[in-house]
Amino acid sequence: MYYAGFDLAGKGSYLYIQDRKGKKVEGREIPTTRAAIRAAFKKYKSSLIEVAIESGNQTRWIYDELRKLGIRVYVVNANKVKAIAASKRKTDKIDAKLLSELLRLDALPQEVIMAEGRIREMRDLMRARQNMAEVNTSLMNYLRGLLRQEGIRLPARVFSQAGGFEQEIKNRLPKHILQIMARYSELIDKMVVERKKLEEKILHHKNKDIALIKTIPGMGEISSRTIEAAIGQIKRFKNAKQLTSYCGLVPSVRASGERVEHGHITREGRSEVRRVGVQCAHALLRSKSKESYPLKTWHAQLARRRGYKTAIVALARRLINITFYVLRDRRPYDYKLLTAA
């Protein structure tokens, strides 16, 4: 059996391979291209070699290429590998050798599961939609700042619908500001239209998991699909705490002797779940349905003790907890199973 550590870089990546006894088989830099990767691993029988790579912006296509060759690929979080390494020296060769050694000793941190097929498509669509929303917000903030310098404050949600808004204030602005407003207005309107097109593609995806998540109060069409795409297969999580940890919603812990301190949430893992989790928590608190009552009561009690913001994050965490049980047990949300305490 051979164990390969593959340190990825833009133009040239370093490959280090050792056998089961830890003896170096080869170590060299290869071009980061499909042809070079196929050639490097062609001489090894796919069933007799495993490869460890760190997660990064090139991981996906390299993972796909190695999987096409029938090779077992172990993807790991780069930050967690660095935490294990004792040496402060960092070179491509050292990193590749470390990956190979940890793989051989079965000492690598928890594997990063690579999304494939429909789940990958959904994540890409969600990420594109979010990036578009962020760009749109940046454009709107620029215009608001520009107008504020002219003594004008735009009303809330003025950009929420496609259509120009400069007409109502054109008599109060210099000509060049109006020209800027017109161009930015066109961009914002275009972004609104394109974002809706992306949402139509996202909403086209339907399955039983999405339907189950939507039964939870506060979970909407987009948020349920975001969470479903982030989770993938619920069976890969042993319990609800493992899922909330995967989403970075668990408190950080510092332990020294007999003293244990709980801090802010770790913010590791799926950032999109944290974002929509908080959005769903706010939506739930606005709801007047009987299904939301136990969770609203629980939030109010916690808010009195810990503060509103802390309680919102805790409510988001509880919604993800509930999501775990709804998906695991394959049954819709039932508020009667919850208590207000």
C-alpha positions in Angstrom: 0.0 0.0 0.0 1.2 3.5 -0.8 0.3 6.8 0.9 0.6 10.0 -1.0 0.6 13.6 0.3 -0.3 16.1 -2.4 0.4 19.8 -1.6 -1.5 21.9 -4.1 -0.3 25.1 -5.6 -1.2 27.2 -8.6 1.4 26.2 -11.2 3.3 23.4 -9.5 2.2 21.0 -6.8 4.5 18.7 -4.7 3.8 15.0 -4.5 5.3 12.8 -1.8 4.7 9.1 -1.6 5.8 6.5 0.9 5.1 2.8 1.5 3.4 1.2 4.4 6.7 1.1 6.3 7.3 4.8 5.9 10.0 4.5 3.3 10.0 7.2 0.7 9.0 6.0 -2.8 9.1 9.4 -4.6 9.0 13.1 -3.9 8.8 15.7 -6.7 7.0 18.7 -8.0 4.6 18.2 -10.9 2.6 20.7 -12.9 -0.9 21.4 -11.6 -2.6 20.1 -14.7 -5.0 17.2 -15.4 -2.5 15.6 -17.8 0.4 15.8 -15.3 -1.7 14.4 -12.4 -3.0 11.5 -14.5 0.6 10.7 -15.6 1.9 10.9 -12.0 -0.5 8.3 -10.7 -0.9 6.1 -13.7 2.0 3.8 -12.6 0.2 3.0 -9.3 -2.6 0.6 -9.1 -5.6 2.6 -7.9 -6.6 0.0 -5.2 -3.1 0.2 -3.7 -2.7 4.0 -3.2 -4.5 6.6 -1.1 -4.0 10.4 -1.5 -4.4 13.1 1.1 -4.9 16.7 0.0 -5.8 19.9 1.8 -9.0 21.8 1.1 -8.6 24.9 -1.1 -9.7 26.7 -4.2 -8.3 23.9 -6.5 -9.3 20.9 -4.4 -12.5 20.1 -6.3 -11.2 19.5 -9.8 -8.2 17.6 -8.5 -10.4 15.5 -6.3 -12.6 14.7 -9.3 -9.6 13.9 -11.4 -8.2 11.4 -8.9 -11.6 9.9 -8.3 -11.9 9.2 -12.0 -8.7 7.2 -11.7 -10.4 5.1 -9.0 -8.1 6.5 -6.2 -9.3 7.0 -2.6 -8.9 10.7 -1.8 -8.8 12.1 1.7 -9.5 15.8 1.9 -8.6 17.6 5.1 -9.0 21.1 6.6 -5.7 22.8 6.0 -5.9 24.7 9.4 -6.4 21.5 11.3 -3.3 19.9 9.7 -1.2 22.9 10.6 -2.4 22.6 14.2 -1.1 19.0 14.3 2.3 19.9 12.8 4.9 20.8 15.4 7.4 22.4 12.9 7.2 26.1 12.2 8.9 25.5 8.8 6.5 25.5 5.9 7.5 24.4 2.4 5.5 22.4 -0.2 7.8 19.4 0.3 7.3 19.4 4.1 3.6 19.8 3.8 3.3 17.0 1.3 5.4 14.7 3.5 3.3 15.5 6.5 0.1 14.7 4.7 1.6 11.4 3.6 2.8 10.5 7.0 -0.4 11.4 8.8 -2.3 9.4 6.2 -0.1 6.3 6.7 -0.5 6.5 10.5 -4.3 7.1 10.2 -3.8 10.3 12.2 -5.3 12.9 9.9 -8.1 15.2 11.3 -11.7 14.6 10.3 -12.2 14.2 6.6 -13.9 17.0 4.6 -16.8 15.4 2.7 -16.7 16.6 -0.9 -20.1 17.5 -2.4 -20.9 15.8 -5.7 -23.8 15.7 -8.1 -27.0 17.5 -7.2 -25.7 18.7 -3.8 -22.7 20.4 -5.5 -25.0 22.0 -8.0 -27.2 23.4 -5.3 -24.3 24.7 -3.3 -22.9 26.5 -6.4 -26.3 28.1 -7.1 -26.7 29.2 -3.5 -23.2 30.6 -3.4 -23.8 32.5 -6.7 -27.0 33.9 -5.3 -25.3 35.0 -2.1 -22.4 36.6 -4.0 -24.9 38.5 -6.2 -26.8 39.7 -3.1 -23.5 41.0 -1.6 -22.6 42.8 -4.8 -26.1 44.3 -4.9 -25.8 45.5 -1.3 -22.5 47.1 -2.0 -23.9 49.0 -5.0 -26.9 50.2 -2.9 -24.7 51.2 0.0 -22.5 53.3 -2.4 -25.5 55.1 -3.7 -26.9 55.8 -0.2 -23.5 57.2 0.8 -23.3 59.3 -2.3 -26.7 60.8 -1.7 -26.1 61.3 2.0 -23.3 63.7 1.0 -25.9 65.7 -1.0 -28.2 65.8 2.1 -30.6 63.1 0.9 -31.6 60.0 2.7 -33.3 57.3 0.7 -36.2 55.5 2.3 -35.9 51.9 3.3 -36.4 49.2 0.7 -36.3 51.7 -2.2 -34.1 49.3 -4.1 -36.2 46.2 -3.4 -38.2 46.4 -6.7 -36.9 46.7 -10.2 -37.4 50.2 -11.6 -35.6 53.6 -11.4 -35.8 55.7 -8.3 -33.9 58.8 -9.4 -37.0 60.4 -10.9 -38.4 61.6 -7.6 -35.2 63.3 -6.5 -33.8 64.5 -9.9 -34.6 68.2 -9.2 -32.5 68.2 -6.1 -29.2 66.8 -7.4 -26.4 68.0 -9.7 -26.4 66.6 -13.2 -23.3 64.4 -12.8 -24.8 62.8 -9.7 -27.9 62.0 -11.7 -25.8 60.3 -14.3 -24.1 58.2 -11.7 -27.5 57.3 -10.2 -28.9 56.3 -13.5 -26.0 53.9 -14.3 -26.1 52.4 -10.9 -29.8 52.1 -11.0 -29.6 50.1 -14.2 -27.0 47.8 -12.6 -29.2 47.3 -9.5 -32.3 46.6 -11.6 -30.3 44.0 -13.6 -29.0 42.4 -10.5 -32.6 42.1 -9.1 -33.7 40.3 -12.3 -30.7 38.0 -12.5 -31.0 37.1 -8.9 -34.6 36.1 -9.4 -33.5 33.9 -12.3 -31.1 32.1 -10.0 -33.8 31.7 -7.4 -36.1 30.1 -10.0 -33.3 27.5 -10.6 -32.9 26.9 -6.9 -36.6 26.5 -6.3 -36.8 24.0 -9.1 -35.0 21.5 -6.8 -37.5 19.6 -4.6 -37.2 16.5 -2.5 -38.5 14.9 0.7 -35.7 16.4 2.8 -36.6 19.9 1.7 -40.3 19.3 2.4 -39.5 18.0 5.9 -37.3 21.0 6.7 -40.0 23.4 5.6 -42.3 22.1 8.3 -40.1 23.7 10.9 -41.3 27.3 11.8 -39.2 30.0 10.3 -37.8 27.8 7.5 -38.7 29.2 4.1 -38.2 28.1 0.5 -34.6 29.3 0.1 -33.4 28.6 3.7 -34.7 25.0 3.6 -32.8 24.4 0.4 -29.7 26.1 1.7 -29.7 23.9 4.8 -30.5 20.7 2.9 -27.6 21.3 0.4 -25.2 22.0 3.3 -26.1 18.9 5.2 -26.3 16.4 2.3 -26.9 13.0 3.8 -28.1 13.3 7.5 -26.8 9.8 8.2 -23.2 11.1 8.2 -23.9 12.9 11.5 -24.1 10.8 14.6 -26.1 13.3 16.6 -27.5 16.8 16.6 -24.4 18.3 18.3 -22.2 17.0 15.6 -24.4 18.8 13.0 -24.4 22.1 14.9 -20.7 21.8 15.3 -20.4 21.2 11.5 -22.3 24.5 11.1 -20.1 26.4 13.6 -23.0 27.1 15.9 -21.6 25.5 19.1 -19.9 27.6 21.8 -16.2 27.6 22.0 -14.8 26.0 25.1 -11.7 26.8 27.2 -10.7 24.4 29.9 -7.9 24.8 32.4 -7.8 22.5 35.4 -11.2 22.4 36.9 -12.3 25.7 35.2 -14.3 25.5 32.0 -15.3 28.7 30.1 -17.8 28.9 27.2 -17.2 31.6 24.7 -18.7 32.8 21.4 -19.7 30.2 18.8 -16.8 28.7 16.9 -17.9 30.0 13.5 -16.3 27.0 11.8 -17.8 25.1 9.0 -20.9 26.0 6.9 -21.2 29.8 7.1 -24.3 29.8 5.0 -26.2 27.7 7.6 -25.2 30.2 10.3 -26.5 33.0 8.2 -29.9 31.5 7.2 -30.2 29.9 10.7 -30.2 33.4 12.3 -32.6 34.7 9.5 -35.0 31.8 10.3 -34.8 32.6 14.0 -35.9 36.1 13.3 -38.7 34.9 11.0 -39.9 32.5 13.6 -40.2 35.3 16.2 -42.3 37.2 13.7 -44.6 34.2 13.2 -48.0 34.0 14.9 -48.6 30.3 14.3 -49.2 27.9 17.2 -46.3 25.8 15.9 -43.8 28.5 16.7 -45.2 29.2 20.2 -42.9 26.8 22.3 -39.8 28.1 20.6 -40.8 31.7 20.9 -41.4 31.2 24.6 -38.1 29.4 25.0 -36.3 32.3 23.3 -38.0 34.9 25.5 -37.0 33.1 28.7 -33.4 32.8 27.5 -33.3 36.5 26.3 -34.2 37.7 29.8 -31.2 35.8 31.2 -28.6 36.1 28.5 -29.7 39.0 26.2 -31.6 39.1 22.9 -28.6 38.6 20.5 -27.3 35.6 22.4 -30.8 34.1 22.5 -31.2 34.6 18.7 -28.0 32.6 18.0 -29.2 29.9 20.5 -32.5 29.8 18.7 -30.7 29.3 15.4 -28.8 26.4 17.0 -32.0 24.9 18.3 -33.6 25.1 14.8 -30.6 23.2 13.4 -30.9 20.7 16.2 -34.6 20.2 15.3 -33.6 19.8 11.7 -31.4 16.9 12.6 -34.2 15.0 14.3 -36.7 15.8 11.6 -34.4 14.4 8.9 -33.1 11.5 11.0 -36.6 10.3 12.0 -38.2 11.1 8.7 -41.1 12.8 10.3 -42.4 16.5 10.1 -41.9 19.0 12.9 -44.4 18.6 15.7 -44.6 21.5 18.2 -46.3 19.2 20.7 -43.1 17.4 21.2 -41.4 20.6 22.4 -41.6 22.2 25.8 -41.3 25.9 26.5 -38.6 25.3 29.0 
